[in-house]
Amino acid sequence: MKLIRGLWVFMGLVIPSLAWGQGAEEYFARCQRLYNQGALESAQMTCELALVSDPNHAPSLRLLARIALERGELAQAGTYLERLGDDPEGLVLKARLLLAQGRPGEVLRLPLGQDPEARLARALALEALKRPEAALAEAQALPPTPEVRLLLARLHLELGNPEAGLLALGSTQEERLARGRLLFLVGRPTEAIPLLEALLPELGEKPELKAQALATLTLAYLGQGDVGRGLAALGQLSQVENLPGRFLATAWPWLSALLAFLVLILLGESRIEPLRTVEVVENPLPGPGSLYLLALLALLLALGFAALMGKLLFANLLAFLTPYQGEKVLPSLYLAYGAFLLLGLLLWQRKRLPALLGPWGSWVEGFWVGPALVLLLLAYGLLRPFLGLSTLPLNLLTFLGLALMEPFFRGLVPWVFKERYKDLAPALSALFFALAVPGPTLLLLLVGAGLLWAKERAGSVLGLSLGWVVAGVVLSLFPPAWLRRF
């Protein structure tokens, strides 16, 4: 059907043109009108007729490149831009092509000039390079087109000021969707939900926007405790987006670590010989199952605490899973998790606590651990964009919580695993830490292995706890723009 329609359009353009002998300028004028009306296919054919009359007609080549970019035909857009050469207006279109190809760094090296479209391209490149302050400086003085307003809303959200983003938005479908999302993120779900519900029927032909609206509605409903409507929205979302694929794309490091942990557990259990005699041991070490139960109980209590904080701050029980809100709530989850684990040790293994902590004079050895953790975070921050991985919430409360976890994860856990699994204990201890602590699994695996080595070398958990605190204090001194590199 598309081919037949295209032939009819082509005949309707070519036959009159042959009859009247139109030139490139006439074709381009018709092409411009069709483009302004949104008839991209007809506009493309008309501009191609202009090139038949004049193969080097720059206005037609520019408009054809723009149409190809809007239709996602990047290779075709590149062909037109090559024919334009060093055309100044063509450089702006080349910048758009580079942005679509995921090459924002090259955009900043182009001599784009200072016209609004060139500045917008620079702002979009700076946004892609995680430099929102510079991008905002470029975008603020631009004419308020829908694309600029959406960019301003994204930048204000990135800089932690979504209220300013709300003021920038207009009334197009994309902007109403962004408004609903921002209203939800600032803790006004009663305004966000009806806005998104009214917008949803208009997005039937735009699956990407529909998926964003449904994702926000799902979080809003579930965060309000409305499980029925939340599951219904989730069901609709599954029809326009591959949810299992999205889950696997996010959770693959954790699932890989879980598989490795289970394989090592099975290997360790298979090497345990049955006891032929029973030996009575005073105050025996707990089994691995007790460790799992304590970690699970502490995590559930911490999640409950984080849900309560989200409800109080943003009227959202799932704030710790929500962008922007999670940055405010997640640090309290880590702090509560560490506090509950330490409390569990105090109530359950109080007699062993001095042996777990090590000699009190060893706390000074933790100062070198702090800078080492900061360097590891920086190295991970340089790597994670290429793998699409997450990072820790870089808040002092997060590091205080991780410090409180050390007596459990680097004290009791390796002790119990060594008693039962012998030489497999170091690998199991590092994997268990990465699995049991919410966050970037790969980073936590590396950190867990490094801290376990440091603990064996120093013979103390106190130094490691201090190291986390030192790392948090050091990071709190960094400017926000630098922290985004982590």
N, C-alpha and C positions, 0 to 999 in steps of 0.2 A: 504493500500500500504506500509506503514512504517513497519507493522508487517511482511509482505511477504519479504520485502527487508532485514529486520533484520534476518529472518530465513535463507535466502540464505547466508548472511554474516556469520551467525553462522555455517552453514553446511560447508562453504568454509574454516572455521578455524578449526572446530572440526575434520572433517574426515581426513585431512592430519596429524593433530596432533596425532590422535589415531594410524595412520599408522606408524609414525616415533617415537612415544613415547617421545615427547619433554618434558623437565623439565621447572621449573619456570623461570630460567634465559633466556632460549630461547624464551619463551613466552613474557617475559618482554622486551627483545631486539626488538621483532616485535612490541610490544605495543608502545615502545618509538618511533620507526620509523613512525608508523601510527599517533601518536600524533603530531610529528613534521610536518607531511604532512597536518595536520588539519582534519583528519578523526577521529573525537572524538568518534563516535559510534563504529566504528571498533576497535579503540584503547581500549575502555572500555571493549568490549567483550574479547579481547585478554588478557588483564590484569586479568579479572575474571578467565580465563582458567589457568593463572599462579597461582592463589589462590587455584584452584582445586589441583594442584600439591603440593603447599606449602601454607597452609592457613595463615601463619604468614610472608609471603614474604614482607618485609618492602618496597622495591622499588616499587612493584606493588601497595601496599596500598597507598603509597604517591601519585603515579601518578593517581590512581583512585579517590582519594580525590581532586586532582587538576582538573581533568576532570569534576567531579561533581560540583565543584565551578564554573567552566567556563560555565557550562550548567544551572546554577541556581538551582541545586538540593541540597539544603542546608542540608536537613535531611539526605540524603544519604552520603554527605560529612562528616557530623558529625559521622555517623556510622563507616566509614573507619578510621577517626581520633581516635575514641575511641579504635579501635583495635590496633592502633599504640602505644598507651600509651604515655610515656614521650620521644618519639623519638625527637631529637633536630630539625630535618628538619620538622617533623610534627607540631612543635610549630608554625612555620611560617605559615603553612597552617591553623592552628587553628586561628591565628591572622586574616587571610583573611576571615575565616568563621565568626568570631566575627564582623568584619567590615561589612560584608554583612548582618548580623543580626541587625545592628545598635547599637552595643555595643562597641564603640571605647575606652571607659574608661578602659575596661578589657584588651585591647590589651597592654596598657602601663604597666600593672602589670605582663606580661609574660616575662620570661628570654629569650629574643629572640637572643641575641648575636649581632655581628657587621657585619655580611655578608650583601651584598647589598639588598637581598630580605627582610631581617629582618628590615633593616633601612628604606626601602620603606614602609613596613607595619606600622612602628612607625610614619613615616611622614604622611601617610594617616590618621592614628588615630588622630594625632595632628591637621590636617586640619579639620576633622569632629568635633573636640572639640573647634573649633574657636580659634586656637592658631597658626596663620599663620607664625609668626616670628620663632617659634620653629620648625615648619614643614619645613620651608625654610632652616633652618640650617641643618636639617637632609638630605634634598633632594639634596642640591647643589653639594655634592661630589659624588653622585651616578652615575653609568654608564648611559649614555644618551639613555635609551630605550624610545620607544614611550610613555609608561605609565609615566615614570619620566618626560619627556618633557611636557606632558599635565599637570601633577601635578605642575610643575614649572610655567607654564603659568597661571594656576588658582591662585596660591599663589601670584604671582606678581600682578595680577589684584586685589586680595583681599587687598593687601598692597598699592594699589593706584599707581602702576607702570606698566601699561600694555605694555609700550614700551619694557621693559625688557622681558616680556612674549613673545612678538613677536620674539625676538632674540633667544629664547629657542626652538621654534617649528621646526619640521621637515616636511616631505612630505606625511605622511600617510593621509588617508581620515579624520580621527578624528582630526589630527593636522591642516589640511587645513581648516576644519570647524572652529576650534578654532582661526586660523589666521584671517579668514574672520570676525569672531565676534569681535576680538580685534581691527582689522583695523577700523571697524565701531565705536567701543567704543572710540577710540582715535581721532575720527573726520576725518576719511579718507574714507567716504562712496564710493567715486568714484573708489577706489581700492577694497573695500570689495564686492561691488555688482557683478562685473564681475567674481570674484573668486568664490563666492557662486553660481552664476548662472551656471558656468561651472561644479561645484561639484555636483549640485542637481541631474542630471540624474544618477550619480553613486550610489546614496543612496536609490535606489528603494527597496532593500531588507533590509534596516535598518531604520525602521520607526521612531525610537527615534532620530537618527541623522538627518533624513529628517525634522522632526518637528522643531529641533533647527535651521536648515538652513532657513526654511520657516519663522520662527518667526523673525529671524534677518533681512531677506529680507523684510518682511512686515514693520518693523519699519524703515528700510533704505529707502524704497520707499516712505512711507508716510512722513517721516522726510524731504525728498527732495521735497515734494509737488506733487509727482507723484501718484495721487489718484488711477488712473486706474490700474496700475501694483500693487499698494499696496493692493487694494481690491482683485485682482486676486490671489496674494500670500496668502492673508488671507483665500480665498475660498479653496485653496489647503491645507492650514494648517488645516482647519476644517475637512478635509477628513482623516487626520491621528491623530488628537487630539480632545478630547472632550472639545471644547471651552466653551460652557455653564457651564459644570461641573467645569472647571478651574476658570471661573469667579465667580461662587457661592462659591467655596472653598476659594477665596480671599475676596469676598465682603460680606460674610454672616454677619459679625458684623454690617456693615453699613446698610444692608437691615433689620436686626433685629431692629436696632435703629429707622429706618424710620417707620417700622410697629408700634412700640410702640408710636412714636411721633404722627402718624396719628390717632391711637386709642384714645390717650389723647386729641387731638384736637377735634375729633368728640364728645367725652364725654363733653369737656368744652363747645363746641358750643350748645350742647343739653340742657345745664343747664342755658343758657342765656334766660331770659324772655323777651318777646316783650315789647318795651317801649310804654306806653299809652300817655305820654306827651313828648314834646321836650324841653330839657334844653339847653340853650345857654351857652357854656363854652368858655372862652377866652383862646386862644392858647392850644387847646386840644392835648392830646397825639396822636401820629400816631397809626394806626392799625397794627396788625401783618403782614398784606400783605405788608405794606411799609417796614417792617424789612426784609422780604424775598427778596423783590426787590433790596434793597440796598446791602444785602449780595451777591445776585447773580451777580449784576453789578460789585461789587468790585472783586468778584472771577473771572469773565470773563476777567476783565482788568488785574488782576494778572497773569492769565494763558497766556494772550497775551504777557505780559512782559516776562514771563518765556520762552515762545516759541521764542521770539526775542533773549533772552540771549543764548538759545540753538543753534539757527542758527548762532550767532556770534562766539560762542566758539567751537561748534562741527559740524557745518553745518547740524544740525538736529533740526527740529521744535519740535519734541517729545522727546527732551533730558530729560525733567523732568520725563518722564515715563520709561527711559532707565537705566539699571544698570550701575554703575560707573558714567555715565554722570549725572544722577539724583542727586548724592551726591554733585555735583558742582553747579547744577542749582536750585534744590528745595529750598535751603535757601533763594534765591532771590524771589521765589514765595511767601513764608511766609511774607517776609519783605514788598513786594509790596502789598499783601493782607491787612496786618495791616495798611499800610500807606493809602490805598484807603478807608478803613473803617473809619479811623480817619478823613480823608479829607471830607468824606460824612457827618460825624457828624458836622464838623465845618461849612459846607455850609448849612446844613439842620436843625440842632438842636443847633445852637450856644448859644442861650439864656439858654438852659438847661444844657450846658456843665459844668458849675461850680457845679451844683447839682449832676451831674453824677460822677464827679471826687471826690467829697467829700472835706473835709477840707485839706488844703495844709500841715498842720502839721502832718497829719497821714501817710506821706510817710515812716517814719521810721519803721512802723509796717510791712513793706514788707520784711525785712531782714530774718525773720524766714520762710517766704513763700518759699524763694529760696532753702534752704537746704531741706525743706519738699518736694519740687518738685523733687529734685535730688534723695531723698530716694524712692519716688514713682516710678521714672524712673528705679531705680535699681531693685525694687521689680517686676515691670512689665517685666524687662529684664530677670529675672529668670524664669518667667512664660511663656513668649511668645513662646519659642522654642517648648513647648509641644503642643501648639495650632496653630503653624504656622502663627503667627501674625507678622505684620510689626512694625516698631518703627519710632520715629521722626528722621529727620536728625539733628545730634547733633552738630550744628554749631551756633555760637553766633548770626548770622543774623537771624536764625530761631527764637531764643528767643526774639530778638528785635521786630520782626514782631508780635509774640504772645503778647508781652507787649503792642504794639500799638492797638491790638484788644480788650483789656480789657474794655475801655469805652463803646464799643458797646455791647459785649457779657455779661459783668457783670454789666454794667450800664444801658443802654437803654432797652435791651431785657427783663430782669426780671421786669422792671418797666412797660413796655407795657403788658407783659403777666399777671402780677399781677392785672392790671387794668381790664383785660378782663376775665381771667380764674381763678382768686382768688387763692385757695389753690393748684391748679395744676401748678402754675407758676414755682416753683423750679425744678420740674421734667422736664417740657417743656424747661426751660432755659438750663439745663444740656444736654438734648438730642439735642437741636438745635445747641449748640456749637460743639458737636461731629459730627453732620451731615454736618454742613456748613464749617468746616475746613478740608481740605484734610489731611489724615494721619491715624494713628492707632485709629479706632473708640472707641474701648474699653478703651484705655488709656485716650483719650480725654473726654470720658464720666466720668471716675473717677476723672480726673483733674477738669473738669467743675463743678461737684458736690462739690468737696472740696473747690474750689476757691469761689463758690457762698456762701458756709457756712462762709468762711473767710471774705467775703465782708459784709455779714449781721452782723457779729460779730464786725468788725472794722468800718463799715459805710463808707468805702472809697475804691475807685478803684485805687487810686494812689499807695497804698501799694502793691496791686497785680501786677501792672505793674512793679514796682521795683523788686518784687519777681522773675518774669520771667528773668529780666536782671541779677540778682544775680545768679540764677540757670545756665544761660548761661556762666557767667564768671567762676563759680566753675567748670563746665564741661570742659571748655577750658583748665583748669589746669591739667586735668587728662591725663595720657599717653594713646596713641591710643589703646594699647592692653587691657587696663582696660575699655575703652569706648565701646569696642565691646560687653561687657557684658550687656549693656543696650539694 
